[in-house]
Each structure stands twice: as structure tokens, then as C-alpha cells.
């Protein structure tokens, strides 16, 4: 079941990468993010194999989970950047009108 899920995630991630490279090739920050996602995916696959070879040793399993979280965070960043969702900005308060002169 895990390998099927991994195959689905891989297919979706590669589709996202192709989409970003096609539609946003000129936006360097997005290209960097998708390249990071591909690098994390490659590391994730290698770690998955290492987990099998080491009979589920704790360290590769832990790193596998951390890299998976990194893939999720990178995909969220790609989605937000591609949609041009602005980050919240702090509001400057004008206190001149709050205190009577």
C-alpha cells in the first residue's frame, strides 16, 4: 500500500513540476522550488530503499519522514507562489488620531 501511495505522489509531483516548468519557466523562484522538490523526491526514494535494506533501521526511517514533510512543505510553497498568494503583511498603525491633542 505504501509503494502504491508513493507511486501516486511521485506521479503527481512530476506533473506539478512539468506544469510549473511549462507555465512559469521565467519565474526563477518557482523553478528553484520545483528543482528542490525533485531533489527531495530523489532522496525520498533512496531513503525508502535504504529502509528496506537496513530492515527498518530508526535513522533512515526518521530521515525518510523528515524528507516527506519537506516535500509537502515545498509543494505548499510552490502552490502559494504559483497562485501569487500574498503573504500577510503587518499593518502600520497611525496613532496620531488615537490620542487627543
C-alpha positions in Angstrom: 0.0 0.0 0.0 2.8 2.4 0.8 4.5 1.8 -2.5 1.3 2.5 -4.4 0.9 5.8 -2.5 4.5 6.6 -3.2 3.9 6.0 -6.9 0.8 8.3 -6.9 2.7 11.0 -5.0 5.6 10.7 -7.5 3.3 11.0 -10.5 1.5 14.0 -9.0 4.8 15.7 -8.1 6.3 15.2 -11.5 3.0 16.5 -13.1 3.4 19.6 -10.8 7.0 20.0 -11.9 6.1 19.8 -15.6 3.3 22.2 -15.2 5.4 24.8 -13.4 8.3 24.4 -15.9 5.8 24.9 -18.7 3.7 27.8 -17.3 6.3 29.6 -15.1 9.7 29.0 -16.7 10.7 32.6 -16.3 10.0 32.8 -12.6 13.2 31.7 -11.1 11.9 31.3 -7.5 9.3 28.7 -8.8 11.9 26.9 -10.9 14.2 26.6 -7.8 11.3 25.3 -5.7 10.4 22.6 -8.2 14.1 21.6 -8.6 14.2 21.3 -4.8 11.1 19.1 -4.9 12.7 16.8 -7.4 15.9 16.6 -5.3 13.8 15.8 -2.2 11.8 13.2 -4.2 15.1 11.5 -5.3 16.3 11.5 -1.7 13.0 10.1 -0.5 13.1 7.2 -3.0 16.7 6.4 -2.0 15.8 6.6 1.7 12.8 4.3 1.1 15.2 1.7 -0.5 17.6 2.2 2.4 14.9 1.5 4.9 14.2 -1.9 3.2 18.0 -2.7 3.1 18.5 -1.9 6.7 15.4 -3.7 7.9 13.6 -0.6 9.0 16.5 1.0 11.0 15.5 4.0 13.0 17.7 6.6 11.4 16.8 6.1 7.8 13.1 5.8 8.7 13.3 9.1 10.7 15.1 10.9 7.9 12.5 9.5 5.4 9.7 11.0 7.4 11.5 14.4 7.6 12.1 14.4 3.9 8.5 13.6 3.3 7.5 16.6 5.4 10.0 18.7 3.3 8.3 17.5 0.1 4.9 18.5 1.5 6.2 21.9 2.6 7.9 22.5 -0.8 4.6 21.6 -2.6 2.7 24.1 -0.5 5.3 26.8 -1.2 5.0 26.1 -4.9 1.2 26.3 -4.8 1.2 29.5 -2.9 3.9 31.1 -5.1 2.3 30.0 -8.3 -1.1 31.3 -7.2 0.6 34.6 -6.2 -1.0 34.4 -2.8 0.5 37.4 -0.9 2.0 36.8 2.5 0.3 38.6 5.3 1.8 42.0 6.0 1.8 43.8 9.3 -0.4 46.8 9.4 1.2 50.1 10.4 -0.9 51.9 12.9 -1.3 55.6 12.7 -1.5 56.6 16.3 -1.8 60.4 15.6 -5.6 60.1 15.6 -5.8 57.8 18.6 -4.6 60.4 21.2 -6.5 63.7 21.5 -4.2 66.7 21.1 
